[in-house]
Amino acid sequence: MITLEHVSKIFGSGDQQVRAVNDISFEVPDGEICVLIGPSGSGKTTTMRMINRLEGISEGTISIDGRDVTQMNVVELRRNIGYVIQQGGLFPHFTVADNVGIVPRLLGWPKTRRRARAEELLELVGLDPKLHADRYPRQLSGGQQQRVGVARALAADANIILMDEPFGAVDPITRNQLQRWLRQIQAEVQKTIVFVTHDINEAFLLGDRVVLMNNGAVEQNGSPADLLRTPASDFVREFIGDEFALQALEYTYIRELAQPKQDFPGDDEALVIPGSLTVTEASWELTHTDEPAGDGFWVANDEGDPEGYVSYHDFATALSEGVATEYTPDDDVPEDDVTDTDEQREEVAGAIHPR
């Protein structure tokens, strides 16, 4: 686990001091992707660089598994933390395999072991070693270079990976492919990743946890669903965008809407939907099934057993309100303008499943 406690970074001296990072505290649990996001100058990259001491810590403490990083040998610290930057940061005069094996080489691994590890990781990141291991970076596409950069970060089997806007220099299509590919890789390797970006969509796609920063401070720290459904401030709401209520449906699971109910009829006509589906996924499921009996559907737990129930009326309410976020509308907005009527909700319910 990475723990930041009251961490600050101060540039300058005397009356010319600038607090690039100001008294921030948060934790990154093992095996999670924590995304640091914010506008330019918010302190996100500086915060990440303090973890491996590429930037010094002015105040506070950063620890890894309880060890203060300032008390660790800086070379040892950095060799045990993977690091990925824009465009991969590959050495142009090294082959792909040699780039991947650079840290194992510094750690004294023999050549045959380095080569075997490089080929293993190239397979992992979707590059055929027979085709790519002996190429040079200039012979790769931008997306392929980024994959090699990730492979290099994994080469010494570091538990922590720092990624500084690694997909920022590639085209949108390649960027989208790399984002989904990283999630797939993470599901297999389960590393602790600190990922810096300025793209809110990328943050929500990749992050188990999102730390939104502004002017060197943390505005909100939570899951994507937390930021979407309970924005902590106007800044958070504005940074995410006006469409956040609709996006919230993609991060709200149907089990959150279910009411406990034990009298499952056990017949074939009862519709059962996995509780792990989001509201938007459940909506698609409902519109692509035969009309079931009853006024709603059952929600199953992880074992597949029905243990909750959602009426079509309640489901329509969730859709029509965008899973109403838990902040209070402006006082000068009339109540009639922010509350759907029962008739409107029933109209949505009828569109989902006519009865």
C-alpha positions in Angstrom: 0.0 0.0 0.0 1.1 3.5 -0.8 0.2 6.1 1.9 0.5 9.9 1.6 0.1 11.8 4.9 -0.1 15.6 4.8 2.3 15.8 1.9 3.4 19.1 0.4 5.8 20.2 -2.2 7.2 23.8 -2.0 9.2 25.4 -4.8 11.2 28.5 -4.3 12.2 30.1 -1.0 11.4 33.1 1.2 8.6 35.2 -0.1 8.7 33.5 -3.5 7.4 30.1 -2.3 4.9 28.2 -4.4 3.0 25.3 -2.9 2.7 23.0 -5.9 1.2 20.3 -3.7 -0.5 21.4 -0.4 -1.2 19.1 2.5 -2.6 16.1 0.7 -3.4 12.7 2.2 -4.7 9.5 0.6 -4.0 5.8 0.3 -3.5 3.5 -2.7 -4.5 0.0 -1.8 -2.5 -3.0 -3.1 -3.6 -4.1 -6.6 -5.7 -1.0 -7.4 -5.3 1.6 -10.2 -5.4 5.0 -8.6 -5.8 7.8 -11.1 -4.6 11.3 -10.3 -6.4 13.8 -12.4 -6.9 17.6 -12.6 -6.2 20.6 -14.8 -2.7 21.7 -15.7 -0.8 22.9 -12.6 -3.0 21.0 -10.2 0.0 19.1 -8.8 -0.9 15.6 -10.0 2.4 14.8 -11.8 4.4 16.3 -8.9 2.5 14.1 -6.5 3.3 11.0 -8.5 7.0 12.0 -8.9 7.4 12.3 -5.1 6.4 8.6 -4.7 9.7 7.5 -6.3 11.6 10.7 -5.2 12.0 12.2 -8.6 10.7 15.2 -6.7 11.7 15.8 -3.1 9.1 15.9 -0.4 8.9 19.3 1.4 6.5 18.3 4.1 4.7 15.2 5.2 5.4 11.5 4.7 5.0 9.0 1.8 5.4 5.4 2.8 5.2 2.1 0.9 4.0 -0.8 3.0 4.8 1.2 6.1 8.4 2.2 5.0 9.1 5.9 4.7 10.4 6.4 1.1 12.9 9.1 2.3 14.5 6.4 4.5 15.0 4.0 1.6 18.0 3.9 -0.7 16.8 6.0 -3.7 18.4 3.7 -6.3 16.8 0.6 -4.7 13.5 2.4 -4.5 13.4 3.4 -8.1 14.5 0.0 -9.4 11.6 -1.6 -7.5 9.0 0.8 -9.0 8.0 0.6 -12.6 7.8 3.9 -14.5 6.0 4.6 -17.8 6.0 8.0 -19.5 4.6 9.4 -22.7 5.8 7.8 -25.9 7.3 5.0 -23.9 10.6 6.7 -23.2 12.5 3.9 -25.0 16.2 4.0 -25.7 16.4 4.4 -29.5 19.8 2.6 -29.9 18.5 -0.5 -27.9 16.4 -3.2 -29.4 12.9 -3.9 -28.0 14.2 -6.8 -26.0 17.1 -4.8 -24.6 14.7 -2.0 -23.7 12.5 -4.4 -21.8 15.4 -5.9 -20.0 17.1 -2.7 -18.9 16.2 -2.9 -15.2 16.9 -6.6 -14.9 20.3 -5.8 -16.5 20.9 -3.3 -13.8 19.9 -5.9 -11.2 22.5 -8.2 -12.5 20.3 -10.8 -14.3 22.2 -13.0 -16.8 21.6 -12.4 -20.5 19.5 -15.6 -21.1 17.2 -14.8 -18.2 16.7 -11.2 -19.4 15.9 -12.4 -22.9 13.4 -15.0 -21.6 11.7 -12.3 -19.4 11.6 -9.9 -22.3 9.9 -12.4 -24.6 7.5 -13.4 -21.8 6.4 -9.8 -21.3 6.1 -9.0 -25.0 3.7 -11.9 -25.2 1.8 -10.5 -22.3 1.4 -7.1 -23.9 0.3 -8.5 -27.2 3.5 -8.2 -29.3 4.9 -11.3 -31.0 8.6 -11.7 -29.7 9.6 -13.3 -33.0 8.5 -10.2 -34.9 9.3 -7.4 -32.4 12.0 -8.5 -29.9 14.9 -7.5 -32.2 13.4 -4.4 -33.7 14.3 -0.9 -32.7 11.8 1.7 -31.3 11.8 3.6 -34.6 10.4 0.5 -36.3 7.3 0.4 -34.1 4.1 2.4 -34.1 3.2 4.7 -31.3 0.9 2.2 -29.7 3.5 -0.6 -29.9 6.1 1.7 -28.3 3.7 2.3 -25.4 3.2 -1.4 -24.9 6.9 -1.9 -24.8 7.1 0.8 -22.2 4.6 -1.0 -20.0 6.5 -4.3 -20.6 9.7 -2.6 -19.4 7.9 -1.3 -16.3 6.9 -4.9 -15.5 10.3 -6.5 -16.3 11.6 -6.7 -12.7 8.2 -7.7 -11.3 7.8 -4.5 -9.4 4.7 -4.3 -7.3 4.2 -0.6 -8.0 3.9 1.0 -11.4 3.8 4.8 -12.0 2.3 5.9 -15.3 2.6 9.6 -16.3 0.0 10.3 -19.1 1.3 7.2 -21.0 -1.3 7.3 -23.7 -1.4 11.1 -24.2 0.7 11.1 -27.4 -1.2 8.6 -29.4 -4.2 9.0 -31.6 -7.7 8.6 -30.1 -8.4 5.1 -31.6 -5.0 3.7 -30.4 -5.5 5.5 -27.0 -8.9 3.7 -26.5 -7.4 0.4 -27.5 -4.5 0.9 -25.0 -6.8 1.8 -22.2 -8.9 -1.3 -22.5 -5.7 -3.4 -23.0 -4.3 -2.0 -19.7 -7.4 -3.1 -17.8 -7.0 -6.6 -19.2 -3.3 -6.7 -18.3 -4.1 -5.4 -14.8 -6.7 -8.1 -14.3 -3.8 -10.6 -14.8 -0.9 -9.0 -13.0 -2.7 -7.1 -10.2 -0.1 -4.3 -9.7 -0.6 -1.2 -7.7 -0.7 1.5 -10.3 -0.6 5.3 -9.9 -1.8 6.8 -13.2 -1.7 10.5 -14.1 -4.1 11.9 -16.7 -6.1 15.0 -17.6 -8.8 13.0 -19.4 -11.9 12.4 -17.2 -13.1 9.6 -19.4 -9.8 7.8 -19.1 -9.8 8.2 -15.4 -13.3 6.6 -15.1 -12.4 3.8 -17.5 -9.2 2.8 -15.7 -9.5 3.9 -12.1 -10.5 1.8 -9.2 -10.0 5.1 -7.3 -9.9 8.7 -8.7 -8.1 11.5 -6.9 -9.2 14.8 -8.4 -6.8 17.7 -7.7 -6.9 21.4 -8.1 -4.4 24.1 -7.1 -2.3 21.5 -5.3 -5.1 20.2 -3.1 -7.4 17.1 -3.3 -10.9 18.1 -4.3 -12.3 14.6 -4.0 -11.0 11.1 -3.5 -13.2 8.1 -4.3 -14.4 5.6 -6.8 -15.7 6.9 -10.2 -19.2 6.3 -8.9 -18.5 8.5 -5.9 -17.4 11.4 -8.1 -20.3 10.9 -10.5 -23.1 10.5 -7.9 -21.9 12.6 -5.0 -19.6 15.4 -6.3 -17.9 17.1 -3.4 -17.9 20.6 -4.8 -18.9 22.7 -7.8 -15.4 22.3 -9.1 -15.8 18.5 -9.2 -19.2 18.8 -10.9 -17.9 21.3 -13.5 -14.7 19.3 -14.2 -16.7 16.1 -14.8 -19.2 17.9 -17.1 -22.9 18.5 -17.3 -23.6 15.0 -18.6 -22.4 13.4 -15.3 -25.9 12.3 -14.3 -26.2 10.1 -17.4 -22.7 8.8 -16.9 -23.6 7.9 -13.3 -25.9 5.2 -14.6 -22.9 3.4 -16.0 -21.4 3.2 -12.5 -24.5 2.3 -10.6 -25.1 -1.4 -10.1 -28.6 -2.8 -10.3 -28.1 -4.4 -6.8 -28.0 -0.9 -5.4 -31.6 -0.4 -6.4 -32.9 -3.7 -5.2 -35.2 -4.1 -2.2 -34.8 -7.2 -0.1 -37.4 -9.8 -0.9 -37.5 -13.5 0.0 -40.6 -14.9 -1.7 -39.0 -15.8 -5.0 -41.6 -17.8 -6.9 -39.1 -20.2 -8.5 -40.9 -20.4 -11.8 -39.5 -20.0 -15.3 -41.5 -16.8 -15.9 -39.7 -14.8 -13.3 -37.1 -12.5 -14.7 -33.7 -12.7 -12.9 -31.0 -10.2 -13.6 -27.4 -10.4 -12.2 -26.8 -7.7 -9.5 -23.4 -7.1 -11.1 -25.0 -5.4 -14.1 -25.0 -1.6 -14.2 -28.3 0.3 -14.7 -27.5 0.9 -18.4 -26.6 -2.8 -18.9 -29.8 -3.9 -17.1 -31.8 -1.5 -19.3 -30.4 -3.2 -22.4 -31.2 -6.6 -20.9 -34.8 -5.6 -20.2 -35.4 -4.3 -23.6 -34.1 -7.5 -25.2 -36.1 -10.1 -23.2 -39.6 -11.4 -23.6 -42.2 -9.7 -21.5 -42.1 -11.3 -18.0 -44.8 -11.7 -15.5 -45.1 -9.3 -12.6 -44.4 -5.6 -12.0 -40.6 -5.9 -11.9 -37.6 -8.2 -11.9 -35.5 -10.1 -9.5 -31.8 -9.3 -8.8 -29.4 -12.2 -8.2 -26.3 -12.1 -5.9 -22.8 -13.3 -7.0 -23.9 -16.9 -6.5 -26.9 -16.5 -8.8 -29.5 -16.7 -6.1 -32.4 -14.1 -6.3 -32.3 -12.0 -3.2 -33.8 -8.6 -4.2 -36.5 -7.1 -6.3 -36.7 -3.9 -8.4 -40.1 -2.7 -9.7 -40.3 -1.2 -13.1 -41.6 1.9 -11.5 -38.4 2.2 -9.3 -36.2 1.3 -12.3 -37.9 4.0 -14.4 -37.3 6.5 -11.6 -33.6 5.7 -11.6 -33.4 6.2 -15.3 -35.5 9.4 -15.4 -33.5 11.0 -12.5 -30.2 9.8 -13.7 -29.7 8.1 -10.3 -30.4 11.4 -8.6 -27.1 12.7 -7.3 -26.9 13.4 -3.6 -26.3 17.2 -3.8 -29.0 19.7 -3.4 -30.2 21.7 -6.4 -29.9 25.5 -6.3 -32.5 27.0 -3.9 -33.9 29.2 -6.7 -34.8 26.2 -8.9 -38.5 25.4 -8.6 -39.2 21.9 -7.2 -41.4 21.2 -10.2 -38.3 21.6 -12.5 -36.2 19.0 -10.7 -38.7 16.3 -9.8 -40.4 13.9 -12.3 -44.1 13.1 -11.8 -45.4 9.6 -11.3 -47.0 9.9 -14.7 -43.6 10.6 -16.3 -42.0 7.7 -14.5 -44.7 5.4 -15.5 -44.3 6.5 -19.1 -40.6 5.5 -18.9 -41.5 2.2 -17.3 -43.9 1.5 -20.1 -41.3 2.1 -22.7 -39.0 -0.3 -20.9 -41.6 -3.1 -20.6 -45.2 -2.5 -21.6 -47.6 -4.3 -19.3 
